[in-house]
Every structure is written in C-alpha cells, then in structure tokens.
Amino acid sequence: EAKSCYLNYKADNHFLDFDDLEEEFTGKLRDHDYAAALKNRYDWVLVDEFQDLNAIQLGIVRAISQESYFFGVGDEDQCIYEFRGSDSRAMVNFQEYFPDGRKLYLKYNYRSSATIVACANSIIVHNLLRNNKVIVNSRRDETKIRLLQVKDEADQARRLGELVLK
C-alpha cells in the first residue's frame, strides 16, 4: 500500500526519484545520436567510490567512457551499500569491464595507526570478494583497541555505554 501510494504521488506530481533518473538516463543512452554526442563530449571520466556502483550505474559509466580516459577510485573492502544494490564485482573484476584499464593499489594508509591497520587487515582478509592487496600504515603511533563480542544491538549499546561511563 505504501509503495503504491508513493508511486501514485510521483506520477501525479511528475516527480522522478534517483532510481527513475538512472532508468531515464539509461533510456536516453539507447538513442545512438545522444550516446555518440555524450561519449565524444568528455576526455576524462572520473568515478569516486567506484565500489558503490550498482549495475545500472556501471552500465552508464561504461557507456559514457568508451571514447574517454576512465579513472575509477574505490576499495571493494569498503563496499557498504550492497543493501541498496551496490556491487563490488566491478572493482574486483575491473579488467572484464574495462579491458584496456589497469589497477593500481594504494599500499599506505596515512590515516590510521599500526594497531588499527593490523586489526582491520585481520578482519578484511576474510572478505570473499576482494582483490588480494596489502595495506600498511605510515603512522607509527599505537592505538589501543578493545574487541567486544556482542549478542545483538541492545547488548552492543549496553556494553558501549558501560565503557563510556567508566
């Protein structure tokens, strides 16, 4: 009922949401003249947070960057939007989508301490869909980490509250 109400509201008011815009633009790319003009318009195409593209967005990027230099920046280990359609396979299988491209890995984490990077690496290495890469820290300061195993969100909130109040 809520979805039907939302769809009717959009239609009645001639509104488009983000998903609609993606579909509309994909439809425009099917027009050969429009697509050709767009492909020739840009020398460079840059996509930040490349790991968060969904299938439609990846199709758009591939279509508009055919005659351009393409530069994607991302980290499949930071793909946190799978619940809304993001698919990090384009990061992992980059050569399949961009055969003339190449991957460059940033090795150094300049933000986090050795302890945090080591802890993150020990967890991230278990991700099933990822590029095999090594991340090392550049900061030599040590940070203390306390790992907590919790049963659920309520337990997590209670335990964190106890730690903060200490």
Disulfide bonds with the S-S distance in Angstrom:
none
